[in-house]
Amino acid sequence: MHTRCPACQAVFRIGRADLEAAGGRVRCGECSAVFDARAALQRELPLRPPPGAPQDAARQPELGLGQPESPARARRTASEGSLPGLLISEIESEAEEGPARTRTGWHLAAWGMVNLCLVAALAAQLLFIQRDAFAQDRSLRPVVAWMCDVAGCTLPSLRAVERIELKRRQVYAHPNVEDALLIDLTFVNNAAFAQPYPMLTVTLGDLRGEPVVRRHFAPREYEPRLGREARMAPGSPVNVVLEVHDPGAGARTFDLDFF
């Protein structure tokens, strides 16, 4: 079927399904006038424009006007310029979908930013709480140093207890104290950097390896002259003499751990 715009007399094709979907209301693609297409339906395409109609109306049949089989088809054909009419229902639906789609995009972007900020805050909190451990990683240490500058915390010292090597050990009876032993130790820092003095754990055990006596020594205990900021220089040996209780003949093994 064909319908004619009462304002500019432009003629375009229209289908029954489109009329029912739009309630008969259409907008002219030539002059943008809104009218009821059902009231202007024509079974045959006019070959000549009516009196007083614009000259362009006579050339409408030569434009190759397409039948809009569906709303999607109507929109696509209209964008190509081959359909001078659009259904009002399609125009209204596009106007409603546009802002809704924009709002949805903004909501997704906002939620993405909120989630990103939450993840960043959680990572910063974890880094601050575990800064002693993260500071030992050479790649993360600059980040921890920057964080401590901002937060006012103290940057933990580099530690590599596994690089401390026990060079010498001797265990013998104390010459001046009964039921006491002297443990003479020498250890060295093999790391490439100075590090804090370690805590020493001395264990005397029986033949099965079960501990009989275990004693922990803080740096200030085995070397009272050490200050709080004292560090072991790389490659420099450290000699320590420890006094422990003699557990008797049951102690046959000796073990030393650095912490």
Protein Blocks (a to p, Z undefined) as FASTA:
>chain_A
ZZddfklopacdddfklmmmnnopacdfklopacdfklmgcfbdcfbdcehiafklmmmm
mnopacdfbfklmmmmmmnopacbdcfklmmmmmmmmmmmmmmmmmmmmmmmmmmmmmmm
mmmmmmmmmmmmmmmpmklmmmmmmmmmmnopacdddddfklpccfbdcddddfkbghia
cdddddddfbfbdcdddddddddddfkopafbdcdddfklmmmkbcfkbccdehiacddd
dddddebjmlmbdcdddZZ
